[in-house]
Structure formats: structure tokens, C-alpha cells
Amino acid sequence: MRHLLDLDAIPDYDEVVKRQFEEFIAKHQYNANQINFLRAVQSVFLQKRRLEVADLYEGALARFGKNAVDRFFSEDEVDDLLVFTELLAA
């Protein structure tokens, strides 16, 4: 049935999110630490299907150290990231 409807050609949600994160990262000149952090953000987003400011300081992202998001990104960059994830969640 999936073959008849060609559903295999439709990417799943995880794949869409992964592609969008890759494009988001490519549009910026992030260093390796920032990219690693964003990959972890992607994982959190996929688990929760949303992202809140508090998520950037807790859970899996806390392994980057206390207030890592503030060390790795400017306030504007954090705002851009949150807007990006809001659009993905919509």
C-alpha cells in the first residue's frame, strides 16, 4: 500500500527537521562548538517537538557546561534559533 501511494518518497518528520537544521547551520559561520551544541538542540527538539529558552540550559544541553548557550551564542543568535524552532514546530 505504501508503495502504491508512493509514501516512501515523502520524508519523515525527523528527516525534515534534520535538513532544516543543516540549512540553518549552513547559513551561519558557526564554529565546531556551536555546531555540536546545535546538533544537541536538534535532538532535544526532535524529542519534544518544540524548544523553550529553559531547554537551552537543562537536560542534554547542560552537558556542554553551565550557561553554554550564553558562551556559544549572542543574544540575537539565541533569538534567531528560537524563531527558527518555532517555525519548525508550526
TIRO-2110 file (N, C-alpha, C; in Angstrom, 1 decimal):
// TIRO-2110
0.8, -1.2, 0.0, N, 1, A
0.0, 0.0, 0.0, CA, 1, A
0.9, 1.3, 0.0, C, 1, A
1.9, 1.3, 0.9, N, 2, A
2.8, 2.4, 0.9, CA, 2, A
3.4, 2.7, -0.5, C, 2, A
3.8, 1.6, -1.2, N, 3, A
4.4, 1.7, -2.5, CA, 3, A
3.4, 2.3, -3.5, C, 3, A
2.2, 1.8, -3.4, N, 4, A
1.2, 2.3, -4.4, CA, 4, A
0.9, 3.8, -4.2, C, 4, A
0.9, 4.2, -2.9, N, 5, A
0.7, 5.7, -2.7, CA, 5, A
2.0, 6.5, -2.7, C, 5, A
3.1, 5.8, -3.0, N, 6, A
4.4, 6.4, -3.1, CA, 6, A
4.8, 7.2, -1.8, C, 6, A
4.3, 6.6, -0.6, N, 7, A
4.6, 7.3, 0.7, CA, 7, A
6.1, 7.2, 1.0, C, 7, A
6.8, 6.3, 0.5, N, 8, A
8.2, 6.2, 0.8, CA, 8, A
9.0, 7.4, 0.3, C, 8, A
8.4, 8.1, -0.7, N, 9, A
9.1, 9.3, -1.2, CA, 9, A
8.9, 10.5, -0.3, C, 9, A
8.0, 10.4, 0.6, N, 10, A
7.7, 11.5, 1.5, CA, 10, A
8.6, 11.4, 2.7, C, 10, A
9.5, 12.4, 2.9, N, 11, A
10.4, 12.3, 4.1, CA, 11, A
9.6, 12.4, 5.4, C, 11, A
10.2, 11.6, 6.4, N, 12, A
9.5, 11.7, 7.7, CA, 12, A
9.9, 13.0, 8.4, C, 12, A
9.3, 13.2, 9.5, N, 13, A
9.5, 14.4, 10.3, CA, 13, A
10.9, 14.6, 10.7, C, 13, A
11.5, 13.5, 11.2, N, 14, A
12.9, 13.6, 11.6, CA, 14, A
13.8, 14.1, 10.5, C, 14, A
13.6, 13.6, 9.3, N, 15, A
14.4, 13.9, 8.2, CA, 15, A
14.2, 15.4, 7.8, C, 15, A
13.0, 15.8, 7.8, N, 16, A
12.7, 17.2, 7.5, CA, 16, A
13.4, 18.1, 8.5, C, 16, A
13.3, 17.8, 9.8, N, 17, A
14.0, 18.6, 10.8, CA, 17, A
15.5, 18.6, 10.6, C, 17, A
16.0, 17.5, 10.4, N, 18, A
17.5, 17.4, 10.2, CA, 18, A
17.9, 18.2, 9.0, C, 18, A
17.2, 18.2, 7.9, N, 19, A
17.5, 19.0, 6.7, CA, 19, A
17.4, 20.5, 7.1, C, 19, A
16.4, 20.9, 7.8, N, 20, A
16.2, 22.3, 8.1, CA, 20, A
17.3, 22.8, 9.1, C, 20, A
17.7, 21.9, 10.0, N, 21, A
18.9, 22.3, 10.9, CA, 21, A
20.1, 22.5, 10.1, C, 21, A
20.4, 21.6, 9.1, N, 22, A
21.6, 21.6, 8.3, CA, 22, A
21.6, 23.0, 7.5, C, 22, A
20.4, 23.4, 7.0, N, 23, A
20.3, 24.6, 6.2, CA, 23, A
20.5, 25.8, 7.2, C, 23, A
20.0, 25.7, 8.4, N, 24, A
20.1, 26.8, 9.3, CA, 24, A
21.6, 27.0, 9.7, C, 24, A
22.3, 25.9, 9.9, N, 25, A
23.7, 25.9, 10.3, CA, 25, A
24.5, 26.5, 9.1, C, 25, A
24.2, 26.0, 7.9, N, 26, A
25.0, 26.4, 6.7, CA, 26, A
24.8, 27.9, 6.4, C, 26, A
23.8, 28.5, 6.9, N, 27, A
23.6, 30.0, 6.7, CA, 27, A
24.4, 30.9, 7.6, C, 27, A
25.0, 30.2, 8.6, N, 28, A
25.8, 31.0, 9.6, CA, 28, A
27.2, 30.5, 9.6, C, 28, A
28.1, 31.2, 10.1, N, 29, A
29.5, 30.8, 10.2, CA, 29, A
29.8, 30.4, 11.7, C, 29, A
29.3, 29.2, 12.0, N, 30, A
29.4, 28.7, 13.4, CA, 30, A
30.7, 27.9, 13.5, C, 30, A
31.3, 28.0, 14.7, N, 31, A
32.5, 27.1, 15.0, CA, 31, A
32.0, 25.7, 15.4, C, 31, A
33.0, 24.9, 15.6, N, 32, A
32.7, 23.5, 15.9, CA, 32, A
31.9, 23.3, 17.2, C, 32, A
32.2, 24.1, 18.2, N, 33, A
31.5, 24.0, 19.5, CA, 33, A
30.0, 24.4, 19.3, C, 33, A
29.8, 25.5, 18.5, N, 34, A
28.4, 25.9, 18.2, CA, 34, A
27.7, 24.9, 17.4, C, 34, A
28.3, 24.3, 16.5, N, 35, A
27.6, 23.2, 15.6, CA, 35, A
27.3, 22.0, 16.5, C, 35, A
28.2, 21.6, 17.3, N, 36, A
27.9, 20.5, 18.2, CA, 36, A
26.7, 20.8, 19.2, C, 36, A
26.7, 22.0, 19.7, N, 37, A
25.6, 22.4, 20.5, CA, 37, A
24.3, 22.4, 19.7, C, 37, A
24.3, 22.9, 18.5, N, 38, A
23.1, 22.9, 17.7, CA, 38, A
22.6, 21.5, 17.3, C, 38, A
23.5, 20.6, 17.1, N, 39, A
23.2, 19.2, 16.9, CA, 39, A
22.4, 18.6, 18.1, C, 39, A
22.9, 19.0, 19.3, N, 40, A
22.2, 18.6, 20.5, CA, 40, A
20.8, 19.2, 20.6, C, 40, A
20.8, 20.5, 20.2, N, 41, A
19.5, 21.2, 20.2, CA, 41, A
18.5, 20.5, 19.3, C, 41, A
19.0, 20.1, 18.2, N, 42, A
18.2, 19.3, 17.2, CA, 42, A
17.6, 18.1, 17.8, C, 42, A
18.4, 17.4, 18.6, N, 43, A
17.9, 16.1, 19.3, CA, 43, A
16.9, 16.4, 20.3, C, 43, A
17.1, 17.5, 21.1, N, 44, A
16.1, 17.9, 22.1, CA, 44, A
14.8, 18.3, 21.3, C, 44, A
14.9, 19.1, 20.3, N, 45, A
13.8, 19.5, 19.5, CA, 45, A
13.0, 18.3, 19.0, C, 45, A
13.7, 17.3, 18.5, N, 46, A
13.0, 16.1, 17.9, CA, 46, A
12.3, 15.3, 19.0, C, 46, A
12.8, 15.3, 20.2, N, 47, A
12.2, 14.6, 21.3, CA, 47, A
11.0, 15.3, 21.8, C, 47, A
11.1, 16.7, 21.9, N, 48, A
10.0, 17.5, 22.5, CA, 48, A
9.0, 18.1, 21.4, C, 48, A
9.5, 18.1, 20.2, N, 49, A
8.7, 18.8, 19.1, CA, 49, A
8.5, 20.3, 19.3, C, 49, A
9.3, 20.8, 20.2, N, 50, A
9.3, 22.3, 20.4, CA, 50, A
10.6, 22.6, 21.2, C, 50, A
10.9, 23.9, 21.4, N, 51, A
12.0, 24.3, 22.2, CA, 51, A
11.7, 25.6, 22.9, C, 51, A
12.0, 25.6, 24.2, N, 52, A
11.8, 26.7, 25.0, CA, 52, A
13.2, 27.2, 25.5, C, 52, A
13.2, 28.4, 25.9, N, 53, A
14.5, 29.0, 26.4, CA, 53, A
15.1, 28.1, 27.5, C, 53, A
14.3, 27.7, 28.4, N, 54, A
14.8, 26.8, 29.5, CA, 54, A
15.5, 25.6, 29.0, C, 54, A
15.0, 25.0, 27.9, N, 55, A
15.6, 23.8, 27.3, CA, 55, A
17.1, 24.0, 27.0, C, 55, A
17.5, 25.2, 26.7, N, 56, A
18.8, 25.5, 26.3, CA, 56, A
19.8, 25.4, 27.5, C, 56, A
19.3, 25.4, 28.7, N, 57, A
20.1, 25.4, 29.9, CA, 57, A
20.0, 24.1, 30.7, C, 57, A
19.1, 23.2, 30.2, N, 58, A
18.8, 22.0, 31.0, CA, 58, A
19.1, 20.7, 30.2, C, 58, A
18.9, 19.6, 30.9, N, 59, A
18.9, 18.3, 30.2, CA, 59, A
20.1, 18.0, 29.5, C, 59, A
19.9, 17.5, 28.3, N, 60, A
21.1, 17.1, 27.4, CA, 60, A
22.0, 18.3, 27.1, C, 60, A
21.5, 19.5, 27.1, N, 61, A
22.3, 20.6, 26.7, CA, 61, A
23.2, 21.1, 27.9, C, 61, A
22.9, 20.7, 29.1, N, 62, A
23.7, 21.0, 30.3, CA, 62, A
25.1, 20.3, 30.2, C, 62, A
25.2, 19.3, 29.4, N, 63, A
26.5, 18.6, 29.4, CA, 63, A
27.6, 19.5, 28.7, C, 63, A
27.2, 20.6, 28.1, N, 64, A
28.1, 21.5, 27.5, CA, 64, A
28.7, 22.5, 28.5, C, 64, A
28.2, 22.4, 29.7, N, 65, A
28.6, 23.3, 30.8, CA, 65, A
27.6, 24.3, 31.1, C, 65, A
27.8, 24.9, 32.3, N, 66, A
26.8, 25.9, 32.8, CA, 66, A
26.7, 27.1, 31.8, C, 66, A
25.5, 27.4, 31.5, N, 67, A
25.2, 28.5, 30.6, CA, 67, A
26.0, 28.5, 29.2, C, 67, A
26.1, 27.3, 28.7, N, 68, A
26.9, 27.1, 27.5, CA, 68, A
26.3, 27.9, 26.3, C, 68, A
25.0, 28.0, 26.3, N, 69, A
24.3, 28.7, 25.2, CA, 69, A
24.8, 30.2, 25.2, C, 69, A
25.0, 30.7, 26.4, N, 70, A
25.4, 32.1, 26.5, CA, 70, A
26.9, 32.3, 26.1, C, 70, A
27.7, 31.3, 26.3, N, 71, A
29.1, 31.3, 25.9, CA, 71, A
29.2, 31.2, 24.4, C, 71, A
28.4, 30.3, 23.8, N, 72, A
28.5, 30.0, 22.4, CA, 72, A
27.8, 31.0, 21.5, C, 72, A
26.7, 31.6, 21.9, N, 73, A
25.9, 32.4, 21.1, CA, 73, A
25.6, 33.8, 21.7, C, 73, A
25.4, 34.8, 20.8, N, 74, A
25.0, 36.1, 21.3, CA, 74, A
23.5, 36.0, 21.5, C, 74, A
22.9, 37.0, 22.1, N, 75, A
21.5, 37.1, 22.4, CA, 75, A
20.7, 37.1, 21.1, C, 75, A
21.2, 37.8, 20.1, N, 76, A
20.5, 37.8, 18.8, CA, 76, A
20.5, 36.4, 18.2, C, 76, A
21.6, 35.7, 18.3, N, 77, A
21.7, 34.3, 17.7, CA, 77, A
20.7, 33.4, 18.4, C, 77, A
20.6, 33.5, 19.7, N, 78, A
19.7, 32.7, 20.5, CA, 78, A
18.2, 33.0, 20.1, C, 78, A
17.9, 34.3, 19.9, N, 79, A
16.6, 34.7, 19.4, CA, 79, A
16.3, 34.1, 18.0, C, 79, A
17.3, 34.1, 17.1, N, 80, A
17.2, 33.6, 15.8, CA, 80, A
16.9, 32.1, 15.9, C, 80, A
17.6, 31.4, 16.8, N, 81, A
17.4, 29.9, 17.0, CA, 81, A
16.0, 29.6, 17.5, C, 81, A
15.5, 30.4, 18.4, N, 82, A
14.2, 30.2, 18.9, CA, 82, A
13.1, 30.5, 17.9, C, 82, A
13.3, 31.5, 17.1, N, 83, A
12.3, 31.8, 16.0, CA, 83, A
12.4, 30.6, 15.0, C, 83, A
13.6, 30.2, 14.7, N, 84, A
13.7, 29.0, 13.7, CA, 84, A
12.9, 27.8, 14.2, C, 84, A
13.1, 27.5, 15.5, N, 85, A
12.5, 26.3, 16.0, CA, 85, A
11.0, 26.5, 16.2, C, 85, A
10.5, 27.7, 16.4, N, 86, A
9.1, 28.0, 16.4, CA, 86, A
8.5, 27.7, 15.1, C, 86, A
9.2, 28.1, 14.0, N, 87, A
8.7, 27.9, 12.6, CA, 87, A
8.6, 26.4, 12.3, C, 87, A
9.6, 25.7, 12.8, N, 88, A
9.6, 24.2, 12.6, CA, 88, A
8.5, 23.5, 13.3, C, 88, A
8.2, 24.0, 14.5, N, 89, A
7.1, 23.4, 15.3, CA, 89, A
5.7, 23.7, 14.8, C, 89, A
5.6, 24.8, 14.0, N, 90, A
4.3, 25.2, 13.5, CA, 90, A
3.7, 24.2, 12.5, C, 90, A
END
